[in-house]
Amino acid sequence: MKATDIRRGHVILLDGQPSRVMEFTHRTPGNLRAFVQVRLRNLVTGNTFDTRLAATDFVDEAPLETKEFQVLYRDQGGVHVMDTNTYEQYTLDNEAVGDHADWLQPEMHIQVEWLNGRPVGIELPSVVELTVVETSPVMRSATAAARDAHPGRVAERSPRGHRAAVGGRADGRGDLARDAERHQDREHQAREALERRDRPGAGLHQ
């Protein structure tokens, strides 16, 4: 694989050590030769390091094996999963799970990457369904963009599809959020009507 084809998540061999690409940047400084600046994590030692590869360099991809597993539960020991073909159970440590841990839910199906007989990474489903269970109040004077971006808390994650990592956060919109906003508007209008009725002199004509 050419250095210019490196992408985030690839596992390559450098000096015989398997390393996962965490970040990469293509650079062409003036009249100098183009190169790729790469940040990697050694899957054997866990160390993170930076290196520079010439755009014309070739690198070897690590011989990964991918298997489908079902998430069982998570505890202090790690994430416990089951092979969907053999029903054998394994425990994935923090190094293998990485920053995907918060997305893992019981019964979710994931792809686990294996290297030399041990798990080294996971791939989440490309799509998950999220149920909005709480949103923050919205100011009536807020702009449309602000109303659309207020944070929310979600639950009941269930996967659809396979491969590709999931990122980002829920924006709190949806039927539940819109119903809550309409309810707040009705309450505000009712309070304004009561205040007008109770003002001194209300209902008197000059």
C-alpha positions in Angstrom: 0.0 0.0 0.0 1.3 3.5 -0.9 1.9 5.9 1.9 -0.6 8.3 0.3 -3.3 5.6 0.6 -3.0 5.5 4.4 -6.2 6.2 6.2 -7.3 6.5 9.8 -7.9 3.0 11.4 -5.5 1.2 9.0 -3.1 -1.2 10.8 0.4 -1.2 9.1 3.7 -2.9 9.9 6.6 -0.6 10.8 9.9 -2.3 11.7 7.8 -5.5 12.0 5.5 -4.0 14.6 1.8 -3.7 14.0 0.6 -0.1 14.5 -2.8 1.5 14.0 -3.1 4.9 12.2 -4.6 7.4 14.6 -4.1 10.6 12.5 -2.6 11.4 9.1 -1.8 14.6 7.2 -0.6 14.9 3.6 1.9 17.7 3.2 3.7 19.3 0.2 6.1 21.9 1.6 7.0 24.3 -1.3 9.5 22.7 -3.7 10.2 19.8 -1.3 9.0 16.3 -1.9 5.5 15.5 -0.6 5.2 13.4 2.5 2.6 12.0 4.9 2.8 12.8 8.6 1.3 10.0 10.6 0.5 9.4 14.2 0.3 5.7 15.1 -0.3 3.5 18.2 1.9 0.4 18.5 -0.5 -2.5 19.1 2.1 -4.5 21.0 3.4 -1.9 23.4 0.5 0.5 23.4 2.8 3.5 22.8 1.8 6.4 20.5 4.3 7.9 18.2 4.7 10.2 15.1 6.5 9.3 11.9 7.0 10.8 8.5 6.6 8.7 5.3 7.6 9.9 1.8 4.7 10.0 -0.6 6.4 7.4 -2.7 7.0 5.0 0.1 5.2 1.7 0.3 4.0 0.1 3.6 2.7 -3.3 4.5 -0.7 -3.8 6.0 -0.9 -6.1 9.0 -2.7 -9.4 8.3 -5.8 -8.8 10.3 -8.6 -11.4 10.7 -12.2 -10.0 11.3 -14.9 -11.9 13.1 -18.4 -11.0 14.1 -19.1 -10.9 17.9 -22.1 -10.1 20.0 -21.6 -7.8 23.0 -22.7 -9.5 26.3 -21.9 -7.0 29.0 -19.2 -4.7 30.3 -17.5 -4.6 33.7 -14.2 -3.5 35.3 -12.5 -6.4 33.5 -13.4 -5.1 30.0 -16.1 -5.8 27.4 -17.3 -9.4 27.3 -18.3 -10.6 23.9 -19.4 -13.9 22.3 -18.3 -15.3 18.9 -21.6 -15.6 16.9 -20.3 -18.7 15.1 -18.6 -20.8 17.9 -20.4 -19.2 20.9 -17.0 -18.9 22.6 -16.7 -15.9 25.0 -13.8 -13.4 25.2 -13.0 -10.2 27.1 -11.8 -7.2 25.2 -9.5 -4.8 27.0 -9.4 -1.0 26.8 -6.7 -1.2 24.1 -8.9 -3.2 21.8 -12.1 -1.2 22.4 -10.5 2.2 22.3 -12.8 5.2 22.3 -15.8 3.1 21.1 -16.6 1.9 24.6 -19.5 4.3 25.3 -21.3 3.1 22.2 -21.3 -0.6 23.1 -24.6 -2.0 24.3 -25.7 -5.5 25.2 -26.7 -7.6 22.1 -25.0 -5.2 19.7 -23.1 -7.0 16.9 -19.6 -5.8 16.2 -16.7 -6.8 14.1 -13.5 -7.6 16.1 -10.1 -7.4 14.5 -7.6 -10.2 15.4 -3.9 -10.2 14.9 -1.7 -13.2 15.9 -4.5 -14.8 17.9 -5.5 -11.7 20.0 -8.1 -8.9 19.5 -6.6 -5.6 18.6 -9.6 -3.5 17.6 -13.3 -3.3 16.8 -15.6 -1.9 14.2 -19.0 -0.6 15.2 -22.2 -0.8 13.2 -22.5 2.0 10.7 -25.9 3.1 12.0 -27.6 3.0 15.5 -31.1 3.9 16.5 -31.2 6.4 19.4 -34.2 7.2 21.6 -34.3 10.7 23.1 -35.0 10.5 26.8 -34.1 14.1 27.9 -33.5 17.5 26.3 -32.5 20.8 27.7 -35.1 23.7 27.7 -35.1 25.9 24.6 -35.3 29.7 24.8 -38.1 31.2 22.8 -35.8 33.9 21.6 -33.1 31.4 20.4 -32.2 31.3 16.7 -33.3 28.3 14.6 -29.7 27.0 14.6 -29.5 27.2 18.4 -32.8 25.4 18.8 -31.7 22.6 16.5 -28.3 22.1 18.3 -29.3 22.0 22.0 -27.8 19.0 23.7 -29.8 15.9 24.6 -29.4 12.6 26.5 -30.1 9.4 24.6 -30.7 5.7 25.4 -31.8 2.4 23.9 -29.1 2.1 21.2 -29.7 -0.7 18.7 -27.5 -1.3 15.6 -28.4 -1.5 12.0 -25.7 -2.5 9.4 -22.1 -3.3 9.8 -18.6 -1.8 9.6 -17.5 1.8 9.9 -17.2 3.6 13.2 -20.0 5.7 14.7 -19.2 9.2 16.0 -20.8 12.4 17.1 -23.7 13.0 19.5 -27.4 13.2 19.3 -28.8 16.7 18.7 -31.9 16.2 20.8 -34.3 16.7 18.0 -37.1 14.3 17.0 -40.8 13.8 17.9 -40.2 13.8 21.6 -38.3 17.0 21.5 -40.8 18.8 19.3 -43.7 17.7 21.5 -41.9 19.1 24.5 -41.3 22.4 22.8 -45.0 22.7 21.8 -46.0 21.9 25.3 -43.7 24.7 26.6 -45.1 27.2 24.1 -48.7 26.4 25.2 -47.8 26.8 28.9 -46.1 30.1 28.2 -49.2 31.4 26.3 -51.5 30.3 29.1 -49.3 32.2 31.7 -49.4 35.3 29.5 -53.2 35.1 29.3 -53.5 34.8 33.1 -51.2 37.7 33.7 -53.2 40.0 31.3 -56.4 39.0 33.0 -55.1 39.7 36.6 -53.6 43.1 35.8 -55.3 46.0 37.6 -57.9 47.6 35.4 -58.1 44.6 33.1 -61.5 44.5 31.4 -62.3 48.2 32.1 -63.0 50.5 29.1 -62.0 54.1 29.0 
